[in-house]
Amino acid sequence: MYRPLTLASILLLAAATLAAQDKTSAVLPSEDTVNSFMAQTFGYDSSITWKIVSIKPSEAEGLAEVVVVITSPKGQQGTTLYVTAGGKHALTGEILPFGAKPYASTHEVLSKGVNGVAKGPEKSPVTIVEFSDLQCPHCKESQPIVDKLLADEPNARFVFQQYPLPMHNWAEKAASYADCIGRSSKDAFFKFVQGTYDEQANITESNADERLSAIADKSGVKGRDIAACAAKPDTKSRVQKSVELGQAVGVTGTPTLFINGRRIANVSGTPYEILKGIVDFGAKQGQ
């Protein structure tokens, strides 16, 4: 179906033009500059706050990529700014991979880098990788959609990757618990994920160990042993590697799905028939 150019698409075309006109390499803006820009942009509303997630060169030549999470009374939203080499313009939107096989390189990076809990045939023609934060309300909201996708395509390979967001005060601890459980029991892992989503509103920074240990017990593993494992440096390192993998493939918020390397950032906002169509298409290509 034909889709007209969106504002984001037009802005990205403009960004490419600006980048082509400026032959110098991308110069990364400082945190002070980004914070000043955000203050000038959103300072009119004291209820809006933000946190800089990353400042790095973009895959698009000549642009710097700045990822910011904006918090307002309506919730949290990850935003990516593409700053031109001269530092005079910032554009928002999504830079799409291009080529005969546009998602192959991302698919390969994920295939080599995933360290999360997986289910489904290893040789499946379609692989779904989810980057999720157990404290994230949007992840809880999207989980039934992911479950339905897997039920409708039982031969799909699914991998759950930890991606705790820095503004969530118990998400990293939950990710560590989940990582330990996943190495102990795959069945208990998925029970723990669902149990944590179910208890999400009742978990706080101060009671996280107590609540997460109890959820682990209910999932079929010993919460006390999992708590000890979660505190170990190697567990924290595994969670950090998962975060770094997500950052390497362009994750800026949660949940983010990759279907054979194709990124789906707005899971709950994407019509289910489109998600299923992408999964079915991937399955047919592998036949």
FENWO-V88876 format. One record per pair of residues at least 24 apart in sequence whose ideal C-beta (glycine too) atoms are under 10 Angstrom apart, sorted by sequence separation. I is the first residue (numbers start at 1). J is the second residue. D is the distance in Angstrom with one decimal. If there is no record, write none. Layout:
I J D
I J D
This chain:
31 55 6.9
47 71 8.8
48 72 4.9
58 82 5.9
61 85 9.2
62 86 9.5
66 90 7.4
139 163 9.1
191 215 8.5
192 216 6.0
195 219 5.9
30 55 8.0
47 72 6.1
48 73 8.5
51 76 9.3
53 78 7.3
58 83 8.6
128 153 8.5
171 196 10.0
191 216 9.2
192 217 10.0
194 219 8.7
260 285 7.9
29 55 6.5
47 73 5.4
48 74 9.7
50 76 9.7
53 79 9.6
54 80 9.5
55 81 9.5
63 89 9.7
64 90 9.0
139 165 9.8
170 196 9.8
174 200 9.3
192 218 8.4
193 219 8.9
260 286 8.6
28 55 5.4
45 72 7.6
47 74 9.5
49 76 9.7
50 77 9.9
53 80 9.4
63 90 9.6
126 153 6.8
136 163 8.8
191 218 7.4
192 219 4.3
28 56 7.1
38 66 9.7
42 70 7.4
45 73 9.4
55 83 8.8
63 91 8.4
128 156 5.6
129 157 8.8
130 158 7.3
131 159 9.6
132 160 6.6
134 162 8.1
136 164 8.7
188 216 7.6
191 219 4.0
192 220 8.8
28 57 7.0
37 66 8.9
41 70 9.7
50 79 8.5
124 153 8.9
126 155 7.7
127 156 7.2
128 157 7.0
129 158 7.8
130 159 7.2
131 160 8.6
132 161 7.2
133 162 8.0
134 163 9.7
135 164 7.2
136 165 6.7
160 189 7.7
174 203 7.7
190 219 8.5
191 220 6.6
192 221 7.9
26 56 9.3
27 57 9.5
34 64 9.9
38 68 6.6
42 72 8.7
65 95 8.5
120 150 7.4
124 154 9.8
125 155 8.0
126 156 4.9
127 157 4.3
128 158 4.9
129 159 4.7
130 160 5.5
131 161 4.8
132 162 7.3
133 163 5.6
134 164 7.5
135 165 7.6
160 190 7.9
170 200 9.9
173 203 9.5
188 218 9.4
189 219 7.7
191 221 9.2
26 57 5.1
37 68 9.4
119 150 8.0
124 155 5.5
125 156 8.7
126 157 6.9
127 158 7.6
128 159 7.3
129 160 8.2
130 161 6.6
131 162 7.8
132 163 6.1
133 164 5.2
177 208 8.9
181 212 9.8
188 219 4.4
189 220 9.8
192 223 9.9
25 57 8.0
26 58 6.8
34 66 5.7
38 70 8.1
63 95 8.0
123 155 9.7
124 156 5.7
125 157 8.8
126 158 9.6
127 159 6.9
128 160 9.6
129 161 6.1
131 163 3.9
132 164 9.1
133 165 5.0
135 167 9.3
136 168 6.9
139 171 9.7
158 190 9.8
171 203 9.9
173 205 8.6
177 209 8.9
184 216 9.5
187 219 8.3
188 220 4.4
189 221 9.0
33 66 9.4
35 68 9.4
120 153 8.9
121 154 9.2
124 157 4.0
130 163 8.9
133 166 10.0
135 168 4.0
160 193 7.0
170 203 6.0
187 220 6.9
188 221 4.8
26 60 8.8
34 68 7.1
120 154 7.6
121 155 5.9
123 157 8.2
124 158 9.0
133 167 9.8
134 168 8.6
135 169 7.8
169 203 9.9
170 204 7.0
174 208 7.1
178 212 8.9
181 215 9.5
185 219 8.0
187 221 9.8
192 226 8.6
26 61 7.7
27 62 9.8
29 64 6.2
31 66 9.6
60 95 5.0
120 155 6.8
121 156 8.3
122 157 6.7
133 168 6.1
135 170 5.9
136 171 7.2
169 204 7.9
170 205 5.2
173 208 5.2
177 212 4.8
181 216 6.1
184 219 9.9
185 220 6.4
25 61 8.2
26 62 5.5
28 64 5.0
59 95 6.8
60 96 10.0
120 156 5.4
121 157 6.2
134 170 8.5
135 171 3.9
169 205 4.2
170 206 9.0
172 208 9.8
173 209 7.2
176 212 9.1
177 213 8.0
180 216 8.5
184 220 9.3
185 221 5.9
25 62 7.0
26 63 5.5
27 64 6.8
28 65 9.1
29 66 6.7
58 95 6.8
119 156 9.2
120 157 4.2
134 171 6.1
135 172 9.0
168 205 9.4
169 206 9.4
170 207 8.8
171 208 9.4
174 211 9.3
178 215 9.9
184 221 5.6
23 61 9.9
24 62 7.5
26 64 4.6
28 66 8.5
59 97 8.3
119 157 7.8
120 158 5.2
133 171 4.9
134 172 9.7
135 173 9.3
170 208 4.0
174 212 6.0
177 215 8.1
178 216 9.2
181 219 6.7
184 222 9.1
188 226 9.2
19 58 9.0
23 62 7.9
25 64 9.7
26 65 8.6
118 157 6.5
119 158 5.4
120 159 8.8
132 171 9.7
133 172 9.2
134 173 9.2
135 174 6.3
169 208 8.2
170 209 9.0
173 212 6.8
177 216 6.3
181 220 9.0
22 62 6.0
118 158 6.5
119 159 8.3
134 174 4.0
135 175 9.1
181 221 5.6
19 60 6.6
20 61 8.7
21 62 9.0
22 63 9.6
38 79 9.7
117 158 8.9
118 159 4.5
119 160 8.6
133 174 8.2
134 175 6.5
170 211 8.7
174 215 9.1
178 219 9.9
180 221 8.4
184 225 8.3
19 61 6.4
20 62 7.4
116 158 9.5
117 159 7.2
118 160 7.7
133 175 7.6
170 212 8.0
177 219 9.9
181 223 9.6
184 226 7.5
15 58 9.3
19 62 3.5
38 81 9.5
114 157 9.9
116 159 5.0
117 160 5.2
118 161 9.9
132 175 9.0
134 177 8.5
147 190 9.5
16 60 7.0
18 62 8.1
19 63 5.5
37 81 8.2
115 159 8.9
116 160 4.7
117 161 9.0
134 178 6.6
177 221 9.7
181 225 9.9
15 60 7.4
16 61 9.3
18 63 8.6
114 159 4.8
116 161 4.2
117 162 9.5
180 225 8.2
181 226 5.8
184 229 8.2
16 62 8.8
37 83 9.1
59 105 9.9
111 157 9.8
114 160 9.3
115 161 7.6
116 162 6.5
132 178 9.4
177 223 8.6
180 226 5.0
183 229 8.1
15 62 9.0
16 63 8.6
34 81 7.9
114 161 6.3
115 162 8.8
116 163 9.7
147 194 9.0
179 226 9.6
180 227 8.6
12 60 8.5
15 63 6.4
111 159 9.4
113 161 9.0
178 226 9.2
180 228 8.6
181 229 8.6
34 83 8.7
41 90 9.5
110 159 7.9
177 226 5.6
180 229 3.7
181 230 9.1
33 83 9.0
143 193 7.7
176 226 9.0
177 227 7.3
179 229 8.3
180 230 5.4
12 63 9.8
110 161 8.6
143 194 7.3
176 227 9.2
179 230 7.5
180 231 9.5
29 81 9.0
177 229 8.2
178 230 8.7
180 232 8.3
183 235 8.9
37 90 7.1
140 193 9.8
144 197 9.9
176 229 7.9
177 230 4.8
29 83 5.6
33 87 7.6
139 193 9.3
140 194 9.3
143 197 6.1
173 227 9.3
176 230 3.8
177 231 9.9
28 83 8.1
175 230 8.7
176 231 7.5
179 234 9.7
180 235 5.9
183 238 8.7
26 82 9.4
27 83 8.4
34 90 9.2
140 196 8.7
141 197 9.1
174 230 8.8
176 232 8.4
179 235 5.6
182 238 9.6
26 83 7.6
27 84 9.4
30 87 9.9
139 196 9.9
140 197 4.2
173 230 6.6
178 235 9.9
179 236 9.0
26 84 8.1
27 85 6.0
29 87 6.0
134 192 8.8
139 197 7.3
140 198 8.3
172 230 9.6
173 231 8.9
177 235 8.9
179 237 9.9
180 238 9.2
26 85 5.3
27 86 7.9
28 87 9.3
134 193 6.8
176 235 4.9
179 238 5.4
24 84 9.9
25 85 6.6
26 86 9.9
27 87 6.1
76 136 8.3
137 197 9.2
140 200 5.7
175 235 9.0
176 236 6.2
179 239 5.8
24 85 4.8
26 87 9.4
29 90 8.6
76 137 8.7
77 138 9.5
117 178 8.0
132 193 8.0
134 195 9.9
135 196 8.4
136 197 9.3
139 200 9.0
140 201 9.3
175 236 9.1
178 239 8.7
22 84 6.1
23 85 8.1
24 86 7.6
75 137 7.4
76 138 8.2
116 178 8.8
117 179 8.5
134 196 4.7
135 197 9.6
176 238 8.4
19 82 8.5
21 84 8.8
22 85 4.2
75 138 7.8
116 179 8.1
134 197 7.0
137 200 7.0
173 236 9.7
175 238 9.1
176 239 5.7
179 242 8.0
18 82 9.4
21 85 9.2
22 86 5.4
115 179 8.4
117 181 8.5
118 182 9.3
136 200 8.5
137 201 8.7
172 236 7.8
175 239 4.7
19 84 6.1
21 86 9.2
22 87 9.8
117 182 3.8
132 197 9.5
134 199 9.9
135 200 6.7
174 239 9.8
175 240 9.6
16 82 9.5
18 84 4.7
19 85 6.6
22 88 9.1
116 182 6.9
117 183 8.3
134 200 7.5
173 239 9.6
15 82 5.2
17 84 9.8
18 85 8.2
19 86 9.8
22 89 9.6
115 182 9.3
119 186 6.5
172 239 6.6
175 242 7.7
15 83 9.3
18 86 8.2
115 183 9.8
117 185 9.5
118 186 8.2
119 187 9.5
135 203 7.5
171 239 9.8
172 240 9.1
175 243 8.6
15 84 6.9
117 186 5.7
134 203 8.8
12 82 7.6
14 84 9.6
18 88 8.6
19 89 9.7
119 189 9.3
135 205 9.9
11 82 8.6
18 89 5.9
117 188 9.9
119 190 7.7
172 243 9.1
19 91 9.9
117 189 4.8
18 91 8.1
116 189 9.2
117 190 7.5
135 208 9.2
15 89 7.6
14 89 8.3
15 90 9.0
16 91 9.6
117 192 10.0
164 239 6.9
15 91 4.4
117 193 8.8
162 238 8.0
163 239 8.9
164 240 9.6
14 91 6.5
15 92 9.4
162 239 5.1
166 243 9.3
11 89 9.8
13 91 9.6
15 93 7.8
134 212 9.0
161 239 9.7
162 240 9.2
164 242 9.0
165 243 9.3
11 90 9.8
12 91 6.6
14 93 9.8
16 95 8.6
162 241 9.3
163 242 6.5
164 243 7.1
11 91 4.5
12 92 8.9
13 93 9.6
15 95 8.0
161 241 9.7
162 242 4.5
163 243 5.8
10 91 9.6
11 92 6.4
12 93 4.7
134 215 10.0
161 242 4.8
162 243 7.2
11 93 5.1
12 94 7.3
160 242 9.6
161 243 8.7
163 245 8.8
8 91 8.6
10 93 8.6
12 95 6.1
162 245 9.8
163 246 4.8
171 254 9.0
8 92 6.7
9 93 7.0
12 96 8.0
161 245 6.7
162 246 8.8
163 247 8.9
7 92 9.0
8 93 3.3
9 94 8.7
161 246 6.5
7 93 7.9
8 94 6.4
168 254 9.3
6 93 8.0
8 95 9.9
9 96 8.7
78 165 8.5
165 252 10.0
6 94 9.7
161 249 9.9
163 251 6.1
165 253 7.5
76 165 7.9
165 254 6.3
161 251 8.7
163 253 8.8
164 254 8.6
76 167 7.0
163 254 5.4
76 168 9.0
162 254 9.9
163 255 8.3
161 254 9.9
163 256 7.5
161 256 9.2
69 165 6.9
71 167 6.9
69 166 7.9
161 258 9.2
69 167 5.9
158 257 9.9
159 258 9.1
156 259 8.7
157 260 9.8
156 260 9.8
149 257 8.6
146 255 7.7
133 243 10.0
145 255 9.2
149 259 8.7
131 242 7.7
146 257 7.2
53 165 8.1
131 243 8.5
142 254 8.8
143 255 8.0
145 257 9.1
53 166 6.8
142 255 4.9
51 165 8.9
52 166 9.5
53 167 9.0
131 245 8.3
132 246 9.8
139 253 9.9
141 255 8.8
142 256 9.9
51 166 6.5
131 246 4.6
138 253 7.9
139 254 5.3
140 255 9.2
142 257 8.4
51 167 5.3
129 245 9.1
131 247 9.7
138 254 6.7
139 255 4.5
50 167 9.5
129 246 9.3
136 253 8.4
137 254 10.0
138 255 6.4
139 256 9.7
49 167 9.0
131 249 8.6
136 254 4.7
149 267 9.6
135 254 9.3
136 255 7.0
129 249 8.7
131 251 4.9
133 253 8.8
134 254 9.4
152 272 9.3
133 254 4.3
146 267 7.3
116 238 9.2
129 251 9.9
131 253 9.0
132 254 5.4
133 255 7.7
142 264 9.9
145 267 5.9
115 238 6.0
116 239 10.0
131 254 6.0
132 255 4.8
145 268 6.4
149 272 8.1
152 275 9.6
153 276 7.6
156 279 6.3
115 239 9.3
130 254 8.8
131 255 6.6
132 256 8.2
142 266 9.3
143 267 9.2
144 268 9.5
148 272 7.1
152 276 6.0
156 280 10.0
130 255 5.9
131 256 4.7
132 257 9.3
142 267 4.2
143 268 9.8
145 270 8.6
115 241 6.1
116 242 6.3
130 256 7.4
131 257 7.9
141 267 8.5
142 268 4.8
149 275 6.0
153 279 5.1
156 282 8.2
114 241 9.9
115 242 6.0
129 256 8.7
130 257 5.4
131 258 8.0
141 268 5.3
142 269 9.4
145 272 6.5
148 275 8.9
149 276 6.5
152 279 7.7
153 280 7.1
156 283 7.2
113 241 7.8
114 242 8.1
129 257 7.1
130 258 8.0
138 266 9.1
139 267 8.6
142 270 9.7
148 276 8.4
152 280 8.6
155 283 7.0
113 242 8.6
116 245 9.2
128 257 6.2
129 258 4.4
138 267 7.8
139 268 9.6
146 275 9.0
149 278 9.4
150 279 9.1
153 282 8.9
115 245 7.7
128 258 7.1
129 259 8.3
138 268 6.5
145 275 7.0
149 279 5.9
153 283 6.3
113 244 8.5
114 245 7.0
127 258 7.9
128 259 5.5
129 260 9.3
138 269 9.6
145 276 9.9
155 286 9.6
113 245 4.4
127 259 7.7
128 260 8.3
129 261 8.6
131 263 9.8
112 245 9.3
113 246 9.4
126 259 6.8
127 260 6.0
126 260 5.8
127 261 8.3
129 263 9.8
130 264 9.6
110 245 7.3
113 248 7.4
125 260 8.2
132 267 9.8
109 245 7.6
110 246 9.5
113 249 8.4
124 260 9.9
128 264 9.3
130 267 8.5
110 248 9.1
109 248 6.2
110 249 6.3
109 249 5.7
106 248 9.0
107 249 9.4
106 249 5.2
105 249 9.3
106 250 7.8
114 258 9.8
128 275 9.5
110 258 5.9
109 258 9.6
111 260 9.9
110 260 9.2
111 261 8.6
128 278 9.6
107 258 7.5
110 261 6.5
128 279 7.0
106 258 6.7
107 259 9.3
109 261 8.0
126 278 8.8
97 250 9.2
107 260 5.4
108 261 7.5
126 279 5.7
106 260 8.9
107 261 2.9
126 280 8.4
128 282 8.8
95 250 8.6
103 258 8.1
106 261 3.9
107 262 8.2
126 281 8.5
127 282 8.0
94 250 8.6
103 259 8.4
104 260 8.6
105 261 7.3
106 262 7.7
126 282 3.7
103 260 6.1
104 261 6.3
106 263 7.2
125 282 6.3
126 283 4.7
94 252 9.5
103 261 3.5
124 282 9.1
125 283 5.3
126 284 9.0
102 261 8.4
103 262 4.5
124 283 7.9
125 284 7.9
126 285 8.2
127 286 9.8
101 261 9.0
102 262 8.1
103 263 8.0
125 285 6.5
126 286 6.5
125 286 1.9
124 286 7.5
125 287 6.6
123 286 8.9
97 261 8.4
97 262 8.6
97 263 8.6
96 263 9.2
94 263 8.4
80 250 8.4
94 265 7.6
80 252 5.4
78 251 8.7
79 252 7.7
80 253 9.4
78 252 4.1
79 253 8.8
77 252 9.7
78 253 3.1
107 282 9.6
77 253 7.1
78 254 8.3
76 253 7.8
76 254 9.6
78 256 9.2
103 282 9.4
67 247 8.4
67 250 9.3
69 252 8.2
67 251 9.2
68 252 8.9
69 253 7.1
65 250 8.8
67 252 4.8
80 265 9.7
67 253 8.6
65 252 9.1
78 265 8.1
56 247 8.3
59 250 8.1
58 250 9.7
54 247 6.5
53 247 8.4
53 251 9.9
54 252 8.4
53 252 6.9
53 253 8.8
